[in-house]
Amino acid sequence: MRTSSFNIEYLSPTGLVGFWVLFIGLIFTGIMFYFVFFRLNEDDDSYKDRKRKKLEKDKQKLRIERLYPKGKY
């Protein structure tokens, strides 16, 4: 007496739809694992942070040059 055209067995792990749901879930889980445990531990500085550090080094070099000027002999 089943009148619906949707068969619930398609969603089982051995069914076509169920297999793809599990497969995509495993891929998604792997990607999230990579980003949470490996990618976040890297020290990637933003563009503004790299620019700020470069400006600080330039200022430090300028201050060192002022402390130790090259004399003309």
Backbone torsions as a table, in degrees:
resi	resn	phi	psi	omega
1	MET	NA	28.0	178.6
2	ARG	-85.8	118.5	-177.0
3	THR	-104.9	-13.7	-179.0
4	SER	-81.7	149.9	-178.9
5	SER	-87.5	-7.8	-180.0
6	PHE	-89.3	122.9	179.6
7	ASN	-99.7	124.0	-176.8
8	ILE	-67.8	-17.3	179.8
9	GLU	-69.9	-16.7	176.1
10	TYR	-64.8	-27.0	-178.0
11	LEU	-86.9	-4.6	178.2
12	SER	-71.2	157.5	-179.2
13	PRO	-60.6	-21.3	177.4
14	THR	-91.0	-9.6	178.0
15	GLY	-82.0	167.1	-176.4
16	LEU	-65.5	-49.8	-178.7
17	VAL	-68.1	-42.0	179.9
18	GLY	-62.3	-38.5	178.1
19	PHE	-62.8	-45.4	-178.8
20	TRP	-68.6	-34.0	176.5
21	VAL	-63.8	-44.5	177.5
22	LEU	-64.8	-41.6	-178.6
23	PHE	-64.1	-46.8	178.8
24	ILE	-66.6	-35.5	176.8
25	GLY	-64.0	-40.0	177.7
26	LEU	-66.5	-40.7	178.0
27	ILE	-64.3	-45.2	179.1
28	PHE	-61.5	-42.5	178.7
29	THR	-62.9	-41.4	178.0
30	GLY	-63.7	-41.2	178.8
31	ILE	-65.3	-42.9	178.6
32	MET	-64.7	-39.8	177.4
33	PHE	-60.6	-43.2	179.5
34	TYR	-61.5	-48.3	-177.3
35	PHE	-68.5	-35.5	-177.0
36	VAL	-76.3	-45.5	-171.2
37	PHE	-97.3	-24.6	-177.5
38	PHE	-110.0	-47.0	-173.3
39	ARG	-71.7	-37.4	-177.2
40	LEU	-73.3	-16.8	179.9
41	ASN	-83.9	-8.1	178.2
42	GLU	-78.9	148.4	179.7
43	ASP	-98.1	77.1	177.0
44	ASP	-94.7	119.8	178.5
45	ASP	-88.6	149.7	177.3
46	SER	-76.3	170.1	-180.0
47	TYR	-61.2	-43.6	-179.4
48	LYS	-65.8	-36.5	179.4
49	ASP	-67.9	-40.6	177.0
50	ARG	-64.8	-39.3	178.7
51	LYS	-65.3	-41.3	179.1
52	ARG	-63.8	-42.8	179.6
53	LYS	-65.5	-36.9	178.4
54	LYS	-66.3	-41.7	177.8
55	LEU	-64.0	-38.6	178.0
56	GLU	-64.6	-40.4	177.8
57	LYS	-65.6	-39.8	178.0
58	ASP	-63.8	-42.4	177.6
59	LYS	-63.7	-39.1	179.2
60	GLN	-65.1	-41.5	177.4
61	LYS	-62.4	-40.6	179.0
62	LEU	-63.5	-42.0	178.9
63	ARG	-66.2	-37.6	178.3
64	ILE	-67.0	-39.7	177.3
65	GLU	-63.8	-34.2	177.6
66	ARG	-70.6	-34.0	179.3
67	LEU	-71.8	-37.0	-177.1
68	TYR	-122.8	76.3	-178.4
69	PRO	-72.1	149.1	176.6
70	LYS	-85.8	117.2	-178.6
71	GLY	-86.2	150.0	178.1
72	LYS	-94.8	113.6	-179.3
73	TYR	-107.9	NA	NA
